Amino acid sequence: MGSKGRGRGRTNPSTATEQPTSNAGSPPPAPLGAHLAVKDIEQASRFYQTLGFQQQFALPNADGQLTIAVLTFGASTLLLGRLDELHYEHAVRARKIRKGPHGLGVTLTLLVPDLHKVYTAVRKAGLEILLEPIDEFYGDRVFMFLDPNGYEWKISQTIKQVSLEEVAEIVAQS
């Protein structure tokens, strides 16, 4: 995984935006994170911020284009990278990723305190809703949508505490 002299991992104080205070180029520690390849990092970052993510930092390359942005939501980390500049050198896989569809078979999930607020932001963005808000048997209200880059998201808000035993009983009867 050579960097081919593109300066990855180094920051230029005059061009880096919202630069981290330590561990430059590394995301904050998180139990699980996702790396999404997107066409326009700046646009994608703005969209995810409407869902409640906070941009920690974004790093431009020599031509000023963003090459990575790191966003967080609680302890979760979302890394946005350029679709045209993948982080590894596997040419066949890179072609497949660029061709898409992106994230087919993977659903990103996000537990939020206000599902209606996120749903409204998604609607306002004119995105495809895959599942309208519905109350699930396990105690969450959920909806699903495709984001501007074609990734599938399931947004949840816990509305009722349901025990594991209750969930297991419902599942066993289905």
LOFIRO-445144 format. One record per residue (C-alpha): x, y, z. Coordinates in steps of 0.5 Angstrom, whole numbers, plus 500, padded with zeros to 3 digits. Layout:
# residues N
XYZ;...
***
This chain:
# residues 174
500500500;505505498;503512498;506514491;508521494;502524494;503526502;498522505;498522512;501529512;497535513;499542511;497547516;495552511;490547507;487543512;480544514;478543522;485540523;485535529;489537535;493530535;494524531;494528525;491523519;488518524;480518526;479518533;478511536;471508535;468501536;466500529;467505523;465505516;469508510;465510504;468512497;464518494;464522488;464529492;467529499;465536501;458535499;457528502;460531509;455536508;449531507;452527513;452533518;444534516;444527519;447529526;454527524;460532526;466533521;472532525;477534520;478534512;484534509;486536502;491534497;496538493;491541488;486543494;481537493;479534499;482527499;479525506;474527511;473524518;466525521;463522528;456521531;457519538;463513538;462512531;466514526;465515518;471516513;469519507;474518501;475520494;472514489;477516484;483515489;482509493;486507499;489501496;493499490;488493488;487495481;481490479;477491486;478499485;475498478;469494481;468499486;468505482;463502477;458500483;453499485;456502492;455498498;450493495;448488500;451492506;446497510;449502515;445503521;445509525;441510532;439517533;435521539;430524534;428520528;423525525;429530524;433525520;427523516;425530515;433532512;433526508;426528505;428535504;434532500;430529495;433522497;429515495;426512502;426505502;422504508;417509511;418510518;415504522;415501529;419495530;417489535;424490538;422497540;425501535;422506530;426505523;426508516;431506511;433510505;439511499;444516501;446521495;452516493;447510493;449507500;443504504;442507511;437504516;436510521;433508528;430511535;429507541;422508543;420502547;425498552;423491550;427485553;431480549;427475552;421478549;424479542;426472542;419469543;417474537;422471533;421464535;414465533;415468526;
***
